Every structure is written in C-alpha cells, then in structure tokens.
Amino acid sequence: MNDALHCSVKAKVPVEMAGNIIPAIATTNAIIAGLIVMQAMNLLSCDISAAQNVFLKADPSKPLGIYVPQPPDPKCAVCRDVYIPFKVDLSRCTLGEFVLDVVGKWLKQGLRGDANGDADAEMDEEEDEFECSILEGGRVLADLDFDDNHGRTLAHLGVERGKMLTVLDEDELYRPVHFCVCEPCVSPSLPGTDDAKLLQ
C-alpha cells in the first residue's frame, strides 16, 4: 500500500502527535467562537457598555485577556468619520439636488451647530461658506470646480444601495460624513429641509 501511494513509513510517535493537533485546534476554535457569541449577545441586546474585547495571551496561567472598547476619538482618522443612513430614490434624485438640498442645507446646518456648540453664535458670510467634495468609493462625483454631474441622477452615476456618498470638507474643519444609501423612502427623513421630492 505504501509503495502504491508513494507514502513513506512513519514512526508511531510522530503520527500520534499529529493526531493530537486537530482536536486541539478544534477545541480552541470552539472556545473563541463561544466568546464571540457571548459578546455578540451584548450587542444584540443593545448593551454596548457591557461589551468587551477578549483575546488570547501567551501566559498559560491567564490565557484570556479582556479590555473595554474606548469611545470614538475625534482625532482618529477612522473613529472621527460620521455615518448617516440615506434613504433615497436613486432614479429620481440628481447629484445636484443632493449637493444643494441635503449637503448645502441640512448637513451644513448640522455641522455649523455642532461646531459652534451655540445656536446663537454668528459667523461671517465668508467664513460660513462650506466647500466640499462628493466622493463615491474612489470616484470624485463633484467638488467646488466640478459640477458636470449635477444634472445626472444618482442611479445614472452608478450609485446603488449599499454604497456610500462621502462628503469631505475642503478646509478640513469638519469630520468626513458618509451617507449610506438605503432603500427608497416615500416620506422625508431629513428634518428642516424641503427634500421630500428626493425621497419619494
């Protein structure tokens, strides 16, 4: 049989050692899977404060380590981004309407209020100008000097459900904002704007 399959003869001890590796791996995977499920239960029950990150350590006396996730850091390039669900009819909403109504009115108003921290704070008209770029993935759809796509619908530009429209402040005064495209909605979901036509 060994000659037919070209298998070399092995000693009994190495074979037994190799046979013990598979149960050890299966046991470790089961332990880690159990820990992941336990933490997932905290997320599903919306008890974020109870969630912990669990990891394996090299110390055999204390093989498991934990640490509590920290809140988002405003200076972090990842944590500082803002994600907003955006329900829109992609076949009817044009990029220009998104830029003028959603970004130029609703988002701009929200950013100014968050930055100032005081609704009564006044800014000069020049300082209040919000210059931004609109990106989808690695594509630039619009910016201050590029408005050729304003008359095209989001669907015509290849924007579809599951993708994100990213708004970047040219002056880097505000956090990047990602509009996560969701299913269409027949009622307005953005307060303070006349964008019902965009969402129907």
Secondary structure, 3 states (H helix, E strand, C coil): CHHHHCCCCCCHHHHHHHHHHHHHHHHHHHHHHHHHHHHHHHHHCCCHHHCCEEEECCCCCCCEEEECCCCCCCCCCCCCCEEEEEECCCCCCEHHHHHHHHHHHHHHHHHHHHHHCCCCCCCCCCCCCCCEEEEECCEEEEECCECCCCCCECCCCCCCCCCEEEEEECCCCCCCEEEEEECCCCCCCCCCCCCHHHCC
